[in-house]
Amino acid sequence: MTPPKPIRVFIVDDSAFMRTAIERMLKEDPLIEIIGSAANGKEAIEKLGRLKPDVVTMDIEMPVMDGLHALKEIMRTNPMPVIMVSSLTQEGAKVTLDALDLGAVDYVGKPGSSLTLNILGLKNDLLAKIHAAADSIPKVPRLRMVPAATPRRPAANLDQQTHLDWVVVVGASTGGPPAIQQILATLPATLPAPIIIAQHMPRSFTNAFAQRLNLLCNLRVKEAVDGETLQRSIAYICPGDQQTRFMRRPDNTFYFSIVSNEVEKERFAPSIDRVFFSAAENFGRKTLGVILTGMGEDGVRGLKNIKVIGGLTIAQDRLTSVVYGMPRAALEQGAVTRILALGDIANEVELALRQ
């Protein structure tokens, strides 16, 4: 049997310490080969065309040419999987979301003040994402989204807004932010259901993600808050590092129950499975579950449960997924009612809710 080809990785970081640290952790994986490095974006671009790596790790803040400008040039001239190494701060979140818009496959959090400890914590995340990125399909951005025109959200009676017949739950991981943006930007300002989105993201990123989507979409988008009542025509982003469920009040309205993952101890926070199971428990066959691009199997059991109780389940197809792990696992385990290209999902959701 022919041994697998190693994943050829190129490292871009202006810190010699970080370049060495990343190289050392990657060399522990026999299936990864370091083929070169650069101290800034300009140097990286000069080398990448010749070396043609399978995956690039890219720092954001660098002299001469920063990571965003380098990424834009890479995606324009020679698209390849790029993982951004980003600060997990509010400002870092905004820049990282820009990078995902420009075509980066994923990101990892750059170590903060507790450097040695955080580098050890970074290792497993980076290794897993490099393996996923090597099998990914780089998505070259076709257009830049512009802020939605205003006014856009007609006022509605609160009783009508909180009376829910349907709920839409969406789960995504690697490649998810641009996919979610495309779906929400296509939907109208009014829908007869709330949309709850579980995207694997740290706490410092989810609110910035919600704010960005709210500017770009006609539909209102916000981060979910513990105790908040679910309303129609709002898309809620589940907060990172926490677990989100739904609870029913005596008046048949529903609210979010959100607890720290330090209590729940789940591998993923938010857990897509937790959101999907809770939706099915509260809304039954009036649950519409959507599983998008991402690595692993989070959400697959929950999606299958939605299908078993009679709800509608949708999986993103292979061609439009950056990483086909979660949709493929859902399909293989019989959890999917319909397989759709990313560009068709919003229309299918709207049609299902109008029936």
Secondary structure, DSSP 8 states (H G I E B T S, - for coil): ------EEEEEE-S-HHHHHHHHHHHHTSTTEEEEEEESSHHHHHHHHHHH--SEEEEESS-SSS-HHHHHHHHHHHS---EEEEE--SHHHHHHHHHHHHHT--EEEE---SSHHHHHHHHHHHHHHHHHHHHT--------------SS------HHHHH--S-EEEEEE-TTHHHHHHHHHHHS-S--SS-EEEEE---HHHHHHHHHHHHHH-SSEEEE--TT-B--TTEEEE--TTEEEEEEE-TTS-EEEEEEEHHHH--SSSS-HHHHHHHHHHHHGGGEEEEE-S-SS-TTHHHHHHHHHTT-EEEEE-TTT-SS-HHHHHHHHTT--SEEE-HHHHHHHHHHHHH-
